[in-house]
Amino acid sequence: MQHEMTVGELLDDRGQLVEAGWARSEKRRYRRDAIRAPWFRIKEWDYYCVLADDYGIALTIADNAYMGLLSVSWLDFTKPDTITDSVILPFTKGRMKLPESADAGDIVQQHPKMSLAFQHRPGGRSLSVDCPGFARGRGLKGEIRLDQPDMDRMVIATPFRKVPRAFYYNQKINCMPASGEIEFDGKRHIFEPASAMGILDWGRGVWTYDNTWYWGSASGFVDGHPFGFNIGYGFGDTSAATENMVFLDGKAHKLGDVTFHIPHGTYDGAPWKFTSSDGRFEMDFEPIIDRSAAMDLRILRSVQHQVFGHFTGYVILDGGRKFEIRRFLGFAEEVQNRW
């Protein structure tokens, strides 16, 4: 039985998790000043990914203590191709002022090479980007609105074994209809809410040094119904709860363990497979694009493979209904970090 969290503070006076578990909304309050760990172990980020049928965009603002990050990725599923431009900010130490809630507080970051803004709006959110030097001067700019109707989300508080002041507080908001326009290399790309959706990965925590995680997400419409899922594992002590959830018409359906079966040595070629401990999430995955990145500075090392493609398979909802999908656009990733 997975534990569903109650309402209250996230951390106690010792900087330890009051309660590990999962929730359908932001039950626990994160406060940075309640952390009792070294400054360089604090990791905070907001990551948005918005996908249409033929193209998509991913935007990141992160404050990882000794390194901040502004990042923009453009995805073209017709070629297929992906382009990423990033700005590294040294020793940010919390100065980027990322909000302590996923439901309030704006982030505006301006840099000579890139400007990003994640702002709350009535009924949703606004994502703005201006990157004139993107793709060696081809340029990228625009604004996307994400509608956020009243709906469940994935929330999880995860401890780390033998490190009592380490934790990860994570929220994933799926199925946000997207509208707006991104101009890349002088060409306009329209996002329409009938065919484009966005997701938010909101993460705050104190991380241990060496971790590998697996994460997958997809959002879209199936026969006119908003449908999506969040799956993942690989770090921390998940004995209280997993982050695996399915969303249909705004309601969450909680899953057990999900395993990623990745063909050895390949990320954008051979198909992947996903299985579940309870038989409620069974998928095949056809890769299209591997959005990969690698950094090795000896002490700091990151190897990332975020693979976009199509899911085909089924989920079993809480009431026992079998819900099938075919060639459903999303992504799955393997990330190794020493940070």
C-alpha positions as CSV (number, residue, x, y, z in Angstrom):
1,M,0.0,0.0,0.0
2,Q,1.4,3.4,-1.0
3,H,1.1,6.2,1.5
4,E,-0.9,9.3,0.5
5,M,0.4,12.4,2.2
6,T,-1.5,14.8,4.5
7,V,-1.4,18.6,4.7
8,G,1.4,20.4,6.5
9,E,5.1,21.5,6.4
10,L,7.4,19.4,4.2
11,L,10.4,19.5,6.6
12,D,10.7,19.4,10.4
13,D,13.0,21.5,12.6
14,R,15.9,19.2,11.8
15,G,15.4,19.6,8.1
16,Q,14.1,16.1,7.6
17,L,10.9,15.0,5.8
18,V,7.9,15.0,8.0
19,E,6.1,12.5,5.7
20,A,7.2,10.5,2.7
21,G,4.5,9.6,0.2
22,W,2.4,10.8,-2.8
23,A,-0.4,13.2,-3.3
24,R,-2.8,14.5,-6.0
25,S,-2.1,18.2,-5.2
26,E,0.5,20.3,-3.3
27,K,-0.2,19.1,0.2
28,R,3.1,19.8,1.8
29,R,4.7,23.2,2.0
30,Y,8.3,23.5,0.8
31,R,10.4,26.3,2.5
32,R,14.1,26.7,1.5
33,D,15.0,28.2,4.9
34,A,13.9,25.0,6.6
35,I,16.7,23.0,4.9
36,R,19.5,21.9,7.2
37,A,22.0,20.7,4.6
38,P,25.1,22.2,2.9
39,W,24.2,24.9,0.3
40,F,25.9,22.9,-2.5
41,R,23.5,20.0,-2.1
42,I,20.3,22.0,-2.8
43,K,18.8,21.5,-6.2
44,E,15.8,23.5,-7.6
45,W,14.3,23.6,-11.1
46,D,11.3,24.2,-13.3
47,Y,11.2,22.3,-16.6
48,Y,8.4,22.7,-19.2
49,C,7.9,20.6,-22.2
50,V,5.2,21.5,-24.8
51,L,4.6,19.1,-27.7
52,A,2.5,19.4,-30.8
53,D,2.2,16.8,-33.6
54,D,5.3,17.8,-35.6
55,Y,7.3,19.9,-33.2
56,G,7.9,20.9,-29.6
57,I,9.9,23.0,-27.2
58,A,11.5,22.3,-23.8
59,L,12.5,25.1,-21.4
60,T,14.5,24.9,-18.2
61,I,15.3,27.2,-15.4
62,A,17.4,25.6,-12.7
63,D,19.4,26.7,-9.6
64,N,21.6,23.8,-8.6
65,A,23.6,25.9,-6.0
66,Y,27.1,25.9,-7.6
67,M,25.6,26.1,-11.1
68,G,22.5,27.7,-12.5
69,L,21.0,26.8,-15.9
70,L,18.9,28.4,-18.6
71,S,18.1,26.1,-21.4
72,V,16.0,26.0,-24.6
73,S,15.5,23.0,-26.8
74,W,13.6,22.9,-30.1
75,L,12.3,19.6,-31.4
76,D,11.4,18.8,-35.0
77,F,9.7,15.4,-35.4
78,T,9.5,15.6,-39.1
79,K,13.2,15.6,-39.9
80,P,13.8,14.4,-37.0
81,D,16.1,16.8,-35.3
82,T,16.7,18.7,-32.0
83,I,18.7,21.8,-31.2
84,T,19.6,23.0,-27.7
85,D,21.2,26.2,-26.5
86,S,22.1,26.7,-22.8
87,V,23.6,29.3,-20.5
88,I,25.5,28.2,-17.4
89,L,25.5,30.6,-14.4
90,P,28.2,29.9,-11.8
91,F,27.6,29.7,-8.1
92,T,23.9,30.9,-8.1
93,K,23.4,29.6,-4.5
94,G,19.6,30.3,-4.6
95,R,19.9,33.8,-6.0
96,M,17.7,32.8,-8.9
97,K,14.8,32.9,-6.4
98,L,12.8,29.9,-7.7
99,P,9.4,29.9,-6.1
100,E,8.6,27.7,-3.1
101,S,5.3,26.6,-4.6
102,A,4.3,25.2,-8.0
103,D,1.1,27.2,-7.7
104,A,2.5,30.7,-7.0
105,G,5.5,32.9,-7.9
106,D,7.0,33.8,-11.2
107,I,10.4,33.3,-12.6
108,V,12.0,35.9,-14.9
109,Q,15.6,35.4,-16.0
110,Q,17.4,37.7,-18.3
111,H,20.8,37.1,-19.8
112,P,22.5,38.7,-22.8
113,K,22.2,35.4,-24.7
114,M,18.7,34.3,-23.5
115,S,15.6,35.5,-21.7
116,L,13.1,33.1,-20.1
117,A,10.0,33.9,-18.1
118,F,7.6,31.4,-16.4
119,Q,4.6,33.4,-15.1
120,H,1.2,32.5,-13.6
121,R,-1.8,33.9,-15.4
122,P,-5.6,33.5,-14.5
123,G,-6.5,29.9,-15.4
124,G,-3.0,28.9,-16.4
125,R,0.6,29.8,-17.1
126,S,2.6,31.8,-19.6
127,L,6.0,30.7,-21.0
128,S,8.1,33.4,-22.8
129,V,11.4,32.9,-24.5
130,D,13.7,35.2,-26.5
131,C,17.0,33.6,-27.7
132,P,18.4,35.7,-30.6
133,G,21.5,33.6,-31.0
134,F,19.7,30.3,-30.9
135,A,21.1,27.7,-33.4
136,R,24.1,29.9,-34.4
137,G,22.0,33.0,-35.0
138,R,18.9,31.6,-36.5
139,G,17.0,32.8,-33.5
140,L,14.0,31.6,-31.4
141,K,11.4,33.6,-29.6
142,G,7.7,33.4,-28.7
143,E,5.2,32.9,-26.0
144,I,3.0,29.9,-25.1
145,R,0.0,29.9,-22.7
146,L,-0.7,26.7,-20.8
147,D,-4.3,26.3,-19.5
148,Q,-4.5,24.6,-16.2
149,P,-8.1,23.4,-15.4
150,D,-9.0,21.9,-12.0
151,M,-7.3,18.5,-12.2
152,D,-5.1,16.1,-10.3
153,R,-1.3,16.1,-10.6
154,M,1.6,13.9,-9.4
155,V,3.2,15.0,-6.1
156,I,5.8,12.9,-4.3
157,A,8.1,13.4,-1.3
158,T,11.1,11.0,-1.5
159,P,13.7,10.5,1.2
160,F,17.2,9.1,0.6
161,R,18.4,6.1,2.7
162,K,21.1,6.8,5.3
163,V,21.1,10.6,4.5
164,P,18.3,11.9,6.7
165,R,18.5,15.5,5.5
166,A,18.3,14.6,1.8
167,F,15.0,14.6,0.1
168,Y,13.2,15.3,-3.2
169,Y,9.9,17.1,-3.4
170,N,8.6,16.8,-6.9
171,Q,5.4,17.8,-8.8
172,K,4.5,16.8,-12.3
173,I,1.6,18.6,-13.9
174,N,0.4,16.8,-17.1
175,C,-2.3,17.6,-19.7
176,M,-2.1,21.4,-19.9
177,P,-3.5,22.5,-23.3
178,A,-1.1,24.9,-25.1
179,S,-1.8,27.9,-27.3
180,G,0.7,30.4,-28.7
181,E,3.4,30.8,-31.2
182,I,7.2,30.2,-31.4
183,E,9.2,31.7,-34.2
184,F,12.3,29.8,-35.1
185,D,14.6,30.8,-38.0
186,G,12.0,33.2,-39.2
187,K,9.3,30.5,-39.4
188,R,6.2,30.7,-37.3
189,H,5.1,27.5,-35.4
190,I,1.6,27.5,-34.0
191,F,0.5,25.6,-30.9
192,E,-3.2,25.0,-30.7
193,P,-5.0,23.6,-27.6
194,A,-6.8,20.9,-29.6
195,S,-3.5,19.2,-30.5
196,A,-0.7,20.6,-28.2
197,M,-0.2,20.0,-24.5
198,G,2.4,21.0,-22.0
199,I,3.8,19.4,-18.8
200,L,5.7,20.9,-15.8
201,D,8.4,19.1,-13.9
202,W,8.8,21.1,-10.6
203,G,11.6,19.9,-8.4
204,R,13.0,21.0,-5.1
205,G,15.3,19.1,-2.8
206,V,18.6,18.1,-1.2
207,W,20.2,15.5,-3.4
208,T,23.0,13.0,-2.8
209,Y,26.0,13.1,-5.0
210,D,25.6,10.2,-7.4
211,N,22.2,9.3,-8.9
212,T,20.6,7.7,-12.0
213,W,17.0,8.3,-12.7
214,Y,14.4,7.2,-15.2
215,W,11.4,9.3,-16.1
216,G,8.7,9.2,-18.7
217,S,5.8,11.4,-19.5
218,A,3.1,11.9,-22.2
219,S,0.0,14.1,-22.5
220,G,-2.6,14.4,-25.3
221,F,-6.1,13.6,-26.3
222,V,-7.6,10.2,-26.9
223,D,-11.0,10.2,-28.5
224,G,-11.5,13.8,-27.3
225,H,-10.5,13.0,-23.7
226,P,-7.4,14.5,-22.1
227,F,-5.1,11.7,-21.2
228,G,-1.5,11.5,-19.8
229,F,0.8,9.6,-17.6
230,N,3.9,10.1,-15.4
231,I,6.3,7.2,-14.7
232,G,9.7,7.0,-13.1
233,Y,12.1,5.6,-10.5
234,G,15.8,5.1,-9.8
235,F,16.8,7.4,-6.9
236,G,15.9,7.7,-3.3
237,D,13.8,5.5,-1.1
238,T,10.4,4.9,-2.9
239,S,9.1,2.4,-0.3
240,A,6.4,4.8,0.7
241,A,5.3,5.7,-2.8
242,T,6.2,5.7,-6.5
243,E,5.6,8.6,-8.9
244,N,3.7,6.4,-11.3
245,M,0.3,7.9,-12.3
246,V,-2.2,7.9,-15.1
247,F,-4.5,10.9,-15.8
248,L,-7.8,10.7,-17.6
249,D,-10.3,13.6,-17.7
250,G,-8.3,15.3,-14.9
251,K,-8.5,12.4,-12.5
252,A,-5.4,10.5,-11.2
253,H,-5.1,6.7,-11.2
254,K,-2.2,5.5,-9.0
255,L,0.1,2.8,-10.2
256,G,2.7,0.5,-8.6
257,D,6.3,0.0,-9.9
258,V,7.1,0.6,-13.6
259,T,10.3,-0.7,-15.2
260,F,12.1,0.7,-18.2
261,H,13.5,-1.9,-20.6
262,I,16.1,0.0,-22.7
263,P,18.0,-1.9,-25.4
264,H,21.7,-1.9,-24.3
265,G,23.7,0.8,-26.0
266,T,21.0,2.5,-27.9
267,Y,18.6,5.4,-27.2
268,D,17.1,6.5,-30.6
269,G,17.0,3.2,-32.6
270,A,15.6,0.0,-31.2
271,P,12.2,0.1,-29.5
272,W,11.9,0.2,-25.7
273,K,9.5,-1.6,-23.5
274,F,7.7,-0.7,-20.2
275,T,6.3,-3.2,-17.8
276,S,4.6,-2.8,-14.4
277,S,4.6,-4.8,-11.1
278,D,0.8,-4.7,-11.0
279,G,0.2,-5.3,-14.8
280,R,-1.5,-1.9,-15.1
281,F,1.0,-0.2,-17.4
282,E,2.3,-2.1,-20.4
283,M,3.8,-0.2,-23.3
284,D,6.0,-0.4,-26.3
285,F,7.9,2.8,-27.3
286,E,9.2,3.8,-30.7
287,P,12.1,6.4,-30.4
288,I,12.2,9.3,-32.8
289,I,14.7,11.8,-31.3
290,D,17.4,11.4,-28.6
291,R,17.8,14.8,-26.9
292,S,21.2,13.9,-25.4
293,A,23.7,15.9,-23.5
294,A,27.0,15.0,-21.7
295,M,29.3,16.9,-19.4
296,D,32.3,15.5,-17.6
297,L,34.3,17.8,-15.4
298,R,35.6,15.0,-13.2
299,I,33.8,16.1,-10.0
300,L,30.7,17.1,-11.9
301,R,29.4,14.7,-14.5
302,S,26.0,14.5,-16.3
303,V,24.9,12.1,-19.1
304,Q,21.4,12.7,-20.2
305,H,19.3,10.9,-22.8
306,Q,15.7,12.2,-23.1
307,V,14.2,10.2,-25.9
308,F,11.0,11.4,-27.7
309,G,8.8,8.9,-29.5
310,H,5.5,7.1,-29.6
311,F,3.9,4.9,-26.9
312,T,1.6,2.0,-27.8
313,G,-0.1,-0.2,-25.3
314,Y,-2.6,0.0,-22.4
315,V,-3.2,1.1,-18.9
316,I,-5.6,-0.3,-16.3
317,L,-7.5,2.4,-14.5
318,D,-8.5,2.3,-10.8
319,G,-11.9,0.8,-11.6
320,G,-10.4,-2.0,-13.7
321,R,-11.1,-0.4,-17.1
322,K,-8.5,-1.2,-19.8
323,F,-7.6,2.0,-21.7
324,E,-5.6,1.6,-24.9
325,I,-3.4,4.1,-26.7
326,R,-1.6,3.9,-30.1
327,R,1.3,6.0,-31.3
328,F,0.9,8.4,-28.4
329,L,3.6,11.1,-28.4
330,G,5.7,11.5,-25.3
331,F,9.2,10.9,-24.0
332,A,11.3,8.7,-21.7
333,E,14.7,9.3,-20.3
334,E,17.7,8.0,-18.5
335,V,19.9,10.6,-16.7
336,Q,23.1,10.0,-14.7
337,N,24.3,12.8,-12.5
338,R,27.2,13.3,-10.2
339,W,26.5,16.8,-8.9
